[in-house]
């Protein structure tokens, strides 16, 4: 019985590997045979003043929703329209300023006919994603993105598997090409991803730092008894040391220990670590975390271009917001 179970599990694993290999081979074919109109489609969308409206039916509809969501989150305004609902009033969402992308593996999906007719009637650019090179959808479209003819991973050749993987990959390729052409930067990405782990990782130091009176600061000539009070009252385990309004140094617990024998007779500048590690307000929180880990410190002072302190960032702030 044990041997039978092992054989059964091995067969299951083999099926899984075969499916992934078959679909990966199809993706290589797609890369080698990227549709000739790919660049033209990217340029068309770049020049559009409207939105990219995506639609499909069944599994193609699920893929369309994902493609639309990826476009929208990477700087290309887009939304998904259900083909049936389009025929019952939602066609009005598509205007001559927009671009319509319809997905159908066969290219003969009847539910898309009203959308096709609407784009033709109002001169709305139509992009078709399909494996049917001679299909009605491809013939009607202004631009056809033809998928290579690769067998489905389904043993009966009926369940959309390889075809949907290819459509999804082509949609990703469009979104990333548009993203690069728009010079879409990480700070733009955060605008569309403010929540969750991704939002936390894209946070800027300026969004997490403590400002104003919360920043522990003393002048260079301040005696250490006052400096210790500042460190204790602000609760960061450190204080900045100012000279002419600029950050001259910092005092940490390590500096206190190194100067314990003469501590109370010293001024802040005599104890401080000179030219400390700092970050700017526009630094990503993940970069600040990397600096902290590299230098084995728990707090960073935030300074402007003139090296004037504008904030302080503590490791606890990164933990609290989910950056770590």
N, C-alpha and C positions, 0 to 999 in steps of 0.2 A: 504493500500500500504506500509506503514512504517513497519508494522508487517511482511509483506511478505519479505521485504528487510532484516530485522533482521534475519528471518528464513534462507534466502538464504546465508547470511554472516556466520551464525553459521554452516551451512552445509559445506561451503567452508573451514572454520577453522577446522572442524572435519576431513575432507579429508586430510588436511595438517598434522594434528597430527597423523592420522592413518598411513600415509606413513612413517613419521619419526619413529614412534614406531615400525612399521614392520621391517624397515631397521635396527633399533637399536637392535632388538631381533636377527636379522640375524648376526649382529656383535658379539653379545654375543656367539652365536653358533660357529662362526669362532674362537673366543678366546678359547672356550672349546674344539674345534676340530682342533686346529692348525695342519697343515700337518706334518706328522712324519719326512719328509725330510727338514723341515725348518732350523734346525741347520746345516745340511749337506750343504745346499745351501749357507748359510752365510759363512761357512768355505771355500767352494769352491771359492766364490767371493773374500774372504780375501786373498786366496793364488794365485789369478790370477795376471799375469803381464800385462794383457791387459785391455780392457774396457768391460762394460756391455752394450750389444746392445739389445734394447727393440723394439718389433714390435707388431702390432695388427691392426685390421681392424674395421672401424666404431667406435662405442662407446668405444670398447676395445682399439682402437688406441689412442683415446683422453686420456684414462686412462694411456696407456703406455707412452705417452708424459709426463704426470705429474710424473709418477714414475721415469722415466729417469731423469727428471729435479731435482727431490728431491735427487736422488742418487748423481748426479753430484755436487749439492750444499752442500752435507754433506760429501764429501771426497772420493766418489767412482766414478771414471771416467765412464761416460755413455753418450750414445746418442741414439736418436730414429731414426729408419729406417722405411720409409713407405713401406709396403709390396709390392705394385705394382711397385714402383720405384726400389725396390730390384731386381725384376725380369727383370728389364731393365738396369742393370749395377751396381746398388748399392750393389749387393752381395759381390763385392770386398772389401767393407768396413769391412766385418767380416773376421778376420784372426784366425788361430789356437790358438793365444794367448788370444783371446777374449772369452766371454761367451754370449750366446744368450738367451734372455727371450722372449718367445712368449705368447701372451694373447689371449685366445679365450674361450668364455663361453661354447660353445658346444664342442669345440675341433675338429671341422670338417670344419673349415674355409679354403676354397680351396685356397684363395689368399696367405696363409702362406706356401703352399706346396713347393714352390721353396726355401724358407728359410730353411725349415726342411731338404730338400734334400741336400742343401749346407752344413749344419752343419754335416750331416751324412757323406758326402763325404770327408770333410776335418777334421773330428774328433774335431769339435768345440763343447764344452759342451752345451747342450740344456736343458733349464729349461722351463717347461710348467705351465702356470697358467690357470686352467680350472675347470668347474663344471662337465665335462664329464669324469667320472672315467674310462670308457672303450673306450674312443675316440681315434682316430688315433693319435692326438697330444700327448696325455698322453703316449700312447704306444711307440711312437717314442722317447720321451724325456729321457734324462739321469736322470733327477729329475722332478717329478711331484708334483706341489703344488696344491692339490685338494681343491677346494672351496666347502663348504657344500651346499647341495641341498635345497635351500630356495626359496619360491615363489617370483616372481617379484612383486613390489608394483603396477605396472600397472594393472588396473582391468581386462584387456584382457590377461595379462601374457605375453605380447609380447615386450613392450618397455624395453630395458635394464635399470634397476633401482637398485634393490637389488643386482644383480650380479655385476654391475660395482662398487657399493659401497664396496662390499666385496673385489673385486680385488684391488681397491685403498687402502683400509685399509691394505691388505696383503703387498702391495708394500711399504707403510709407515712403516710397521713392519720390513720389510727387511732393509730399509734404516736406521732406528734408531738402529737396532741391529748392523749393520755394523758400524755405527757412534760410538756407545759405544765401540765396540771391537777395533776400531782404536784410541780410546781415543781422539776423535775429540773435540778440545777445542774452546771456544769463539773466540780466536785470529785467529784460522784457519777459523772459520765461516766468519769473516770479509773479509778474502782473497777472498772469493767467493761472497760476498755481499757488495761491496764497495759503492753502490749507494743507494739513497732513505733514508727513515726513519730508516730502519734496519741498514744500513751502518753507519748512524750518531750515533745510539745508541751503536754500537760496536766500535766506535772510541776510541783511546787511548788518554790520556792526552798529551802524547808526540807529537801527531799529531795536536793538537789544541793550545798548549801553546805558549806564546811569549818568545823569547830567547835573549841571548846576551845583547846588549846595551839597549834593551827595558825593561829589568827587573829593577824596581826601587830599589836601594840599597844604603845604607849609612853605615859607620862604627859606632860602638857603641859610640865613643867619639865625633861624629859629633854634632855640636850645632844645635838646632832646626830651626834656620833661614835657614840653608842649607838643612836640612831635608825637610822643607816645600817646598823649590824650587824643590827638587827631586820628591816629591809627585805630585806637580802641573805639572811639565814638562812631566812626564811619563804618566799621565792621568788615573791611576788606582785607585786613591783615597787612596793609601796606599804605604808604602815603607818597605822593609825588613831592618833589622838591623843586621849587621855582627859583629861577634867577632871571631878573628883568622880564618877568611874565611868561617865560618859556620853560619847558620841562628840562631841568638840568640833570635830575637823577631821581631815583626812587629808593625808599627804605623798606625792606622786607624783614620778615622774622630772621632770615639768615644773616642780614646785616647787623641786627641787634645782637645775635649770638657772637658774631665775630668781633664785636666791639664791647662786649659785656664789661670788661675790666675798667674801661674809662668812659662808659656810655654817658653817664649823667653830666659829665663835664664837656661834652662835645656839642657842636652845632650840627644841624641836619646835614649840611654839605660835607662835613667831615666823616659822616657815617654812610652816606648814600652811595649806591652803585651809580656811577656816572654813565651818561649816554645809554639809557635803558632801551629795551626792545619796546616798540610802539606799533600801533596800526592806525590807519586812517578811517574815518567814518564810512567810506564807501567800500571797505574791505568786506568780502563775504565772511559770514560767521564761521563757515567751515575752514577758511584760510586762517582765521584767528585761532581756531581750535588747534590747527596744525602747528602754529607757532608756539602755543602754550605747551603742547606735548613735546615739541622739539627742545624747548628751553627748560622744561620741567617746572613751569610756573603756573599759578592758578588765577592770575589777574593781569590784564594788559591795559595800559593807559592809551587813550585815543587822542590823537593830536591833529591839528590842522596843518596846512602847508608851512606856517610860521612856527611850528612846533609848540603851539599854545594848546594846553589841555582842553578838550571839549567833552570828555567822558572817560568812563572806566568800565571795562567789561570783565566779569568774573566767570569762572568755570561753571558756577551754579546757574548763571543765566543761560548758558548753553544747554545744561542738563534740563532745566525747567522747560525750555522751549522745544526740546527734542532734537537739537542739532547733534548731540553726542549719540 
